[in-house]
């Protein structure tokens, strides 16, 4: 039996320094009015010292108790580097201890994650200067383009850099596609399209058709440009293939950008990275004697070759650089037969803190995002602690997801268990709190065998796996499981279903839209007395059963043929096998 004991947590103090949110947090910064409900009861006050007796089983009462604590006003929005972080991480450690788990980071409960913040200065006067057509064209920050450096350097200068249209900026061997074939981009400025060739080519045989692959994600385009040696890269924004408007891009790039220090992430980084509006790109291409529309069509046809533009780019960036620390909390249940093999559960504990400029309630409590995932993590950990599985099971409550998935990125770079011995990652992020559903939604269906194992688990309860209803938006690449996938570890991102037992898909879609409109990244994401936990508990139990199946077997889930992450797993397993010889 476990009791909530916040008084004992006061003695624990974990070092944490100020961190920052990046543009992900800026997609919705003002509270929207809640949906009108006739004479609703007031939200249940979420307080950190409310007494509750926990059980070893997975129950709605225990889940709700964790959620009330984590989303309480006392925790102040759980922003990294604040008192809210210390309260949160202390609570997690205390709960893991009371459950009987062991420290999961090689004998330690925490894993300190360093971050570097780059804040662009002088944005109001900043311009991208392009020499073309015998004249000079200026593109203003915010109105025409956004830009920054990914190298965490205080000054970066781009001078008379030749510009090249490189299609989608993709090198995908398994798709037999290479926009850089025969192209030397060293020192040049690339202009590339958002998303991938499958989206815009109206050809299901290209990549995954309208479903975005990682090659369509903007982060990939910057990574690949850096690997190719480019001096700069600008992505052309278009609302439909991007999945969001220019306002989202603009607000994101006006904020400080966080990353792991180069010492922790030595992969190449492009000196100048940014976006152009669609209109700015059309203007730039026209002045360079090209038709943007024509080149866009050509870029979606297999065999496309990059096109040099009669244009040279110049810009100087000045930035303020600062450093911070935050903590992952890692616990484990050691395997009874194969302790060196691990199933990992992840959930990010961080949220957006509070905004003192707001009137009234100013705390981003993050009850659903991601109090629900952390509450699920704790419930599942307590259950595993009683059963001692064959394989080890790791529970990683990671930091700085809202700042760019940095906590999970650091975990993958410094894994307590080698990645080749990591069976899978099961990630829980913003679990919908709804009535029961007939399904469970999996983001990125067709990636790996985990969805098949989940389907078997759900079948026992008469439920099914359903796919992402908007695969073109690349949701699979936007939460902590993605860092595991990128490193080759099969990873699952799943959540609530959309086919409700009472009301069907229409009710499920309405509930999802209500959350996005009225709660997501808003101060209205608070614990609510009206919540029905039946549906979310279905899913928490399914997450547990999925991990139990993996932890008590010799099965190694694999990536499906054609997945962009299969090669990384193959390389990891080959290196592990060579090391054992």
C-alpha positions in Angstrom: 0.0 0.0 0.0 1.3 3.5 -0.8 0.3 6.8 0.5 0.7 10.2 -1.1 3.3 11.9 1.2 4.2 15.3 0.0 5.6 16.4 3.3 8.5 13.9 2.9 9.2 15.4 -0.5 10.2 18.7 0.9 13.5 17.2 2.1 14.4 16.3 -1.5 16.0 19.0 -3.6 17.2 18.3 -7.1 19.4 20.8 -8.9 17.7 22.3 -12.0 18.5 25.5 -13.9 16.3 27.8 -16.0 15.1 26.3 -19.3 13.0 27.7 -22.1 10.2 26.6 -24.3 10.5 26.7 -28.1 7.9 27.5 -30.6 5.8 24.3 -30.1 4.4 26.0 -27.0 3.4 29.0 -29.0 0.8 27.4 -31.2 -1.9 28.4 -28.8 -1.1 30.9 -26.0 -4.4 32.4 -25.2 -7.2 30.5 -23.4 -10.2 29.7 -25.5 -13.7 29.6 -24.0 -14.8 26.2 -22.8 -17.7 24.5 -24.5 -20.9 25.5 -22.9 -22.4 22.9 -20.6 -25.7 23.5 -18.7 -25.0 24.2 -15.0 -21.7 22.3 -14.8 -20.2 21.5 -11.4 -17.0 23.4 -10.8 -13.7 21.7 -11.6 -12.4 19.6 -8.7 -9.6 21.6 -7.0 -6.3 19.9 -7.8 -4.2 20.2 -4.7 -0.8 18.6 -4.0 -1.6 17.5 -0.4 -4.9 15.7 -0.9 -4.6 12.4 0.9 -5.0 9.2 -1.0 -4.2 5.5 -0.3 -2.8 3.8 -3.4 -3.0 0.1 -4.3 -0.6 -2.0 -6.5 -3.3 -2.4 -9.1 -4.1 -0.1 -12.0 -7.2 1.8 -10.9 -9.0 4.9 -12.0 -8.9 6.3 -8.4 -5.1 6.0 -8.3 -4.7 7.4 -11.8 -6.9 10.4 -10.8 -5.0 11.0 -7.6 -1.6 11.2 -9.4 -3.2 13.4 -12.0 -4.6 15.8 -9.4 -1.1 16.3 -7.9 0.8 16.7 -11.1 -1.7 19.2 -12.5 -2.2 21.2 -9.3 -1.6 24.9 -9.1 1.2 24.1 -6.6 3.2 22.5 -9.3 2.9 25.8 -11.3 2.8 24.2 -14.8 5.8 21.9 -14.4 8.2 24.1 -16.3 11.8 22.9 -16.4 14.2 24.9 -14.2 11.6 26.0 -11.7 10.2 25.0 -8.4 7.6 23.1 -10.4 10.3 20.9 -11.8 11.7 20.1 -8.3 8.2 19.3 -6.9 7.5 17.1 -10.0 10.7 15.1 -10.0 10.7 14.7 -6.2 7.1 13.4 -6.4 8.1 10.9 -9.1 11.1 9.6 -7.2 9.1 9.2 -4.0 6.4 7.3 -5.8 8.8 5.0 -7.5 10.6 4.3 -4.1 7.3 3.5 -2.4 6.4 1.1 -5.2 9.7 -0.7 -4.7 11.3 0.1 -8.0 15.1 0.6 -8.4 16.9 3.7 -9.8 17.0 3.2 -13.5 20.0 5.3 -14.6 22.9 3.1 -13.5 22.1 3.4 -9.9 20.7 7.0 -10.0 17.1 8.2 -10.1 17.8 11.2 -12.3 19.6 11.9 -15.6 20.7 15.5 -15.9 20.0 16.9 -19.4 22.0 20.0 -20.6 20.5 22.4 -23.0 21.7 25.4 -24.9 19.4 28.3 -25.8 19.9 30.5 -28.9 17.9 33.7 -28.9 18.0 35.7 -32.1 18.4 39.5 -31.5 17.4 42.4 -33.7 14.6 40.6 -35.3 12.7 43.7 -36.2 15.4 45.0 -38.5 16.6 41.6 -39.8 16.5 41.0 -43.6 17.6 38.3 -46.0 19.3 40.1 -48.9 19.2 38.3 -52.2 21.2 39.5 -55.3 19.3 38.4 -58.4 18.2 39.7 -61.8 20.7 42.4 -61.8 19.2 43.9 -58.6 18.9 43.4 -54.9 15.8 41.9 -53.1 15.2 42.2 -49.4 13.1 39.7 -47.4 11.9 40.9 -44.0 11.9 38.7 -40.9 8.4 37.7 -39.9 6.6 39.0 -43.0 8.6 37.2 -45.7 10.8 34.7 -43.8 12.1 33.5 -40.5 15.6 32.4 -39.8 18.1 31.4 -37.1 21.3 29.5 -36.5 21.3 25.9 -35.3 24.9 26.1 -34.2 24.5 28.1 -31.0 26.9 30.7 -32.1 26.6 34.4 -31.2 27.4 35.6 -34.8 26.9 33.8 -38.1 27.4 35.5 -41.5 26.2 34.2 -44.9 27.8 36.2 -47.7 27.0 35.9 -51.5 26.0 32.3 -51.1 24.8 30.7 -54.4 21.2 29.6 -54.2 19.9 26.2 -55.4 16.4 24.7 -55.6 16.9 21.2 -54.3 13.3 19.9 -54.6 12.3 18.3 -51.3 15.9 18.1 -50.0 15.6 14.4 -49.6 18.1 11.5 -49.8 16.1 8.3 -49.2 17.9 5.2 -50.3 15.1 2.8 -49.5 12.7 4.9 -51.7 15.3 5.2 -54.5 15.2 9.0 -54.3 18.1 11.5 -54.0 17.6 15.2 -54.6 21.3 15.7 -54.1 22.4 13.3 -56.8 25.4 14.9 -58.6 25.0 18.1 -56.6 27.7 19.8 -54.6 26.0 22.1 -52.1 29.0 23.0 -49.9 28.7 26.7 -49.0 25.5 27.1 -50.9 22.0 28.1 -49.8 19.3 25.5 -50.5 15.6 26.3 -51.1 13.4 23.2 -50.5 9.8 22.2 -50.3 7.9 21.2 -47.2 6.6 17.6 -46.7 7.9 14.8 -49.1 7.4 13.8 -52.8 4.6 11.4 -52.0 2.3 14.2 -50.6 2.5 16.4 -53.6 3.0 13.9 -56.4 -0.5 12.4 -56.3 1.3 9.0 -56.6 0.8 6.4 -53.9 4.0 4.6 -55.1 6.1 7.6 -54.0 7.2 7.2 -50.4 3.9 6.6 -48.5 1.7 8.7 -50.7 -0.2 11.3 -48.7 1.2 10.1 -45.4 4.2 12.1 -44.3 7.5 10.2 -43.8 10.3 11.5 -41.8 11.8 12.9 -45.0 8.9 15.3 -45.1 9.6 16.7 -41.5 11.2 20.1 -41.4 13.8 18.9 -38.9 15.0 16.2 -41.3 15.5 18.8 -44.1 17.8 20.9 -41.9 19.7 17.7 -40.8 20.2 16.5 -44.4 21.3 20.0 -45.6 23.9 20.0 -42.8 25.1 16.5 -43.8 25.5 17.6 -47.4 27.6 20.6 -46.3 25.1 23.4 -47.1 25.7 26.9 -45.6 22.0 27.6 -45.4 18.6 26.1 -46.1 15.1 27.7 -46.4 11.9 25.7 -46.5 9.1 27.1 -48.5 6.0 27.2 -46.3 2.6 26.1 -47.8 -0.2 25.6 -45.4 -1.6 22.3 -46.7 1.6 20.2 -46.9 2.9 21.8 -43.7 -0.3 21.1 -41.8 -0.3 24.6 -40.1 -0.3 28.2 -41.0 2.5 30.7 -41.4 1.5 32.2 -38.0 2.7 29.0 -36.3 6.0 29.1 -38.1 6.5 32.8 -37.3 5.7 32.5 -33.6 7.9 29.5 -33.3 11.0 31.2 -34.8 10.7 34.4 -32.8 11.3 32.4 -29.5 14.6 31.2 -28.2 15.5 27.8 -29.7 16.7 25.0 -27.4 19.0 22.1 -28.3 21.5 19.7 -26.8 25.0 21.2 -26.7 27.2 20.2 -29.6 29.3 18.2 -27.2 26.3 16.0 -26.6 24.9 16.0 -30.1 27.9 16.2 -32.5 25.8 15.7 -35.6 26.3 18.4 -38.3 24.2 21.5 -37.9 23.4 24.0 -40.7 24.7 27.5 -39.9 21.6 29.3 -41.2 18.2 27.7 -41.2 14.8 29.2 -41.9 11.5 29.3 -43.8 10.2 31.4 -46.7 6.5 32.3 -47.2 5.0 30.8 -50.3 4.7 34.4 -51.7 8.3 35.3 -50.9 9.5 32.1 -52.7 7.4 32.9 -55.8 8.9 36.4 -55.8 12.4 35.1 -55.4 12.1 32.5 -58.1 10.5 35.0 -60.6 13.4 37.5 -60.1 15.8 34.6 -60.7 14.0 33.8 -64.0 12.2 30.7 -62.8 8.6 29.7 -62.2 8.1 28.4 -58.7 4.9 26.5 -59.8 6.8 24.7 -62.6 9.7 23.7 -60.4 7.4 22.5 -57.7 5.7 20.1 -60.1 9.0 18.9 -61.4 10.3 18.2 -57.9 7.5 15.6 -57.4 8.6 13.5 -60.3 11.1 10.7 -59.9 14.5 11.6 -61.5 14.2 15.3 -60.6 17.6 17.2 -60.7 18.3 20.2 -58.5 18.1 23.6 -60.3 20.6 26.4 -59.6 19.0 29.8 -59.2 20.6 33.0 -60.5 20.7 34.4 -57.0 23.1 34.9 -54.1 22.0 35.1 -50.4 23.5 37.2 -47.7 22.5 37.6 -44.0 24.2 38.2 -40.6 22.6 36.7 -37.5 23.3 37.9 -33.9 22.2 35.7 -31.0 22.4 35.5 -27.3 23.5 32.1 -26.0 22.6 30.6 -22.6 22.8 27.2 -20.9 20.5 25.2 -18.6 20.0 21.9 -16.9 16.9 19.8 -16.3 16.3 16.2 -15.2 14.9 13.0 -16.6 13.6 10.7 -13.8 14.3 7.0 -14.5 13.2 4.0 -12.6 13.3 0.3 -13.4 12.0 -3.2 -12.5 14.9 -5.6 -13.0 14.2 -8.6 -15.2 14.2 -12.0 -13.5 15.6 -14.0 -16.5 16.9 -11.5 -19.1 17.8 -8.4 -17.1 20.1 -7.0 -19.8 17.1 -6.6 -22.2 14.7 -3.8 -21.6 11.3 -2.6 -22.5 11.0 1.2 -22.0 8.0 3.3 -21.2 8.3 7.0 -21.7 6.1 10.0 -20.8 7.2 13.7 -20.6 6.6 15.4 -17.2 7.3 18.9 -18.4 4.8 21.6 -19.5 4.7 25.3 -20.1 4.8 26.9 -16.6 2.8 30.0 -16.1 2.3 33.4 -17.8 2.1 36.3 -15.3 0.9 38.6 -18.1 -2.4 36.7 -18.3 -5.4 37.9 -16.3 -7.1 35.4 -14.0 -5.8 31.9 -14.1 -2.3 32.0 -15.6 -1.0 28.5 -15.0 -0.6 26.0 -17.8 -1.5 23.1 -15.6 -1.1 20.5 -18.3 -3.6 18.0 -16.9 -4.0 16.1 -20.2 -0.7 17.2 -21.7 1.0 15.3 -20.1 -0.3 14.7 -16.6 -2.2 11.8 -18.1 0.9 10.1 -19.5 2.9 10.5 -16.3 0.0 9.2 -14.2 -0.2 6.2 -16.6 3.5 5.7 -16.2 3.2 5.5 -12.4 0.3 3.2 -12.5 2.0 0.8 -14.9 5.2 0.9 -12.9 3.4 0.0 -9.7 1.8 -3.0 -11.4 5.1 -4.3 -12.8 6.8 -3.9 -9.4 4.5 -6.7 -8.1 5.1 -9.2 -10.9 8.9 -9.2 -11.7 8.9 -9.8 -15.5 11.5 -11.8 -17.4 13.0 -8.7 -19.1 13.8 -5.4 -17.3 11.2 -2.7 -17.7 12.4 1.0 -17.6 10.1 3.9 -16.7 11.5 7.2 -18.1 9.7 10.4 -17.2 11.6 12.8 -19.5 12.0 16.5 -19.5 11.9 19.2 -22.2 9.5 17.5 -24.6 7.9 20.8 -25.1 11.3 22.3 -26.0 12.0 19.9 -28.8 12.1 16.4 -27.3 15.4 17.1 -25.7 15.0 14.8 -22.6 14.3 11.7 -24.7 17.0 12.7 -27.2 19.5 12.8 -24.3 18.2 9.4 -23.0 18.8 7.8 -26.4 22.3 9.3 -26.5 23.1 8.0 -23.0 20.9 4.9 -22.6 21.0 3.0 -19.3 20.5 -0.1 -21.5 22.2 -0.3 -24.8 19.8 0.5 -27.7 20.5 -2.8 -29.3 19.3 -4.5 -26.1 16.2 -2.2 -25.9 13.3 -4.2 -27.1 10.9 -1.3 -27.7 9.7 2.1 -26.5 6.1 2.6 -25.5 5.3 6.3 -25.3 2.3 7.9 -23.6 1.6 11.5 -24.4 -1.6 13.5 -23.8 -4.0 10.5 -23.3 -7.6 11.6 -24.1 -10.0 11.3 -21.2 -13.2 10.0 -22.7 -15.9 7.5 -22.3 -15.1 3.9 -23.7 -14.1 3.4 -27.3 -14.1 0.5 -29.7 -10.6 1.3 -30.9 -7.2 2.7 -29.9 -5.5 5.1 -32.3 -1.9 4.4 -33.4 0.1 7.2 -34.9 2.3 6.1 -37.8 0.6 2.8 -38.6 2.7 0.5 -40.8 6.0 1.4 -39.1 6.7 -1.7 -36.9 5.4 -4.9 -35.3 4.3 -3.2 -32.1 1.0 -2.2 -33.6 0.4 -5.9 -34.4 1.1 -6.9 -30.8 -1.2 -4.1 -29.6 -3.9 -5.3 -32.0 -3.7 -8.8 -30.3 -4.0 -7.2 -26.9 -7.0 -5.1 -27.9 -8.7 -8.1 -29.5 -9.0 -9.7 -26.1 -11.3 -6.8 -25.1 -13.2 -6.7 -28.4 -11.3 -3.6 -29.6 -9.2 -2.8 -32.6 -6.3 -0.6 -33.7 -7.2 2.4 -35.8 -4.8 4.6 -37.8 -4.0 8.3 -37.6 -6.8 10.4 -39.1 -4.4 13.0 -40.4 -1.2 11.1 -41.4 -0.1 13.9 -43.7 0.8 16.0 -40.6 3.6 13.8 -39.4 2.4 13.3 -35.8 4.7 10.2 -35.5 7.7 12.6 -35.5 6.4 14.9 -32.8 6.7 13.2 -29.4 9.4 11.4 -27.4 9.1 8.0 -29.0 10.5 9.5 -32.2 14.0 9.8 -30.8 13.9 6.0 -30.1 12.6 5.4 -33.6 15.3 7.6 -35.1 17.9 5.5 -33.3 16.3 2.3 -34.6 14.4 1.1 -31.5 10.8 0.1 -32.5 8.6 2.7 -30.9 4.8 3.0 -30.5 2.8 6.2 -30.3 -0.8 5.5 -29.4 -3.7 7.1 -27.6 -7.4 7.2 -27.3 -9.7 5.9 -29.9 -12.2 7.8 -32.0 -15.0 5.3 -32.3 -16.9 5.7 -29.1 -19.2 3.0 -27.8 -21.7 5.8 -27.2 -21.9 8.1 -30.2 -19.5 6.4 -32.6 -16.8 8.2 -34.6 -18.8 11.5 -34.7 -18.6 11.7 -30.9 -14.9 10.8 -30.8 -14.0 13.4 -33.4 -16.0 16.0 -31.6 -14.2 15.2 -28.4 -10.8 15.5 -30.1 -11.7 18.8 -31.7 -13.0 20.1 -28.3 -9.6 19.3 -26.7 -7.6 21.0 -29.4 -9.8 24.1 -29.4 -10.4 24.5 -25.7 -7.5 22.9 -23.9 -4.4 22.1 -25.9 -1.5 24.3 -24.7 -3.9 26.5 -22.9 -4.5 27.4 -19.3 -7.8 25.6 -19.5 -6.0 22.2 -19.5 -7.0 21.5 -15.9 -8.3 18.6 -13.9 -12.1 18.4 -14.2 -14.6 16.8 -11.8 -16.8 15.9 -14.8 -14.3 13.6 -16.3 -15.2 10.0 -17.1 -12.0 7.9 -16.7 -13.4 4.7 -18.2 -11.9 5.2 -21.7 -8.5 6.3 -20.6 -8.2 3.4 -18.1 -9.0 1.0 -21.0 -5.9 2.4 -22.7 -3.7 2.5 -19.7 -4.4 -1.2 -19.1 -3.7 -1.9 -22.8 -0.4 -0.1 -22.6 0.5 -2.3 -19.6 -0.6 -5.5 -21.3 1.5 -4.6 -24.4 4.6 -4.1 -22.2 3.9 -7.3 -20.3 3.7 -9.3 -23.5 7.1 -7.9 -24.6 8.7 -8.2 -21.2 7.7 -11.9 -20.6 8.7 -13.1 -24.1 11.8 -13.6 -26.2 10.2 -11.6 -29.1 12.0 -8.8 -30.7 9.6 -6.5 -32.6 11.0 -5.3 -35.9 10.5 -2.4 -38.3 8.3 -3.3 -41.3 9.9 -3.3 -44.8 10.1 0.2 -46.2 10.3 1.9 -42.9 12.8 4.8 -42.9 14.0 3.6 -39.4 14.8 -0.1 -40.3 18.3 0.7 -41.5 19.2 2.2 -38.1 18.0 -0.9 -36.2 19.9 -3.2 -38.6 23.1 -1.2 -38.1 22.6 -1.2 -34.3 22.0 -5.0 -34.1 25.0 -5.7 -36.4 27.3 -3.5 -34.2 26.0 -5.3 -31.1 26.6 -8.7 -32.7 30.2 -7.7 -33.7 30.9 -6.4 -30.2 29.9 -9.7 -28.6 32.3 -11.7 -30.8 
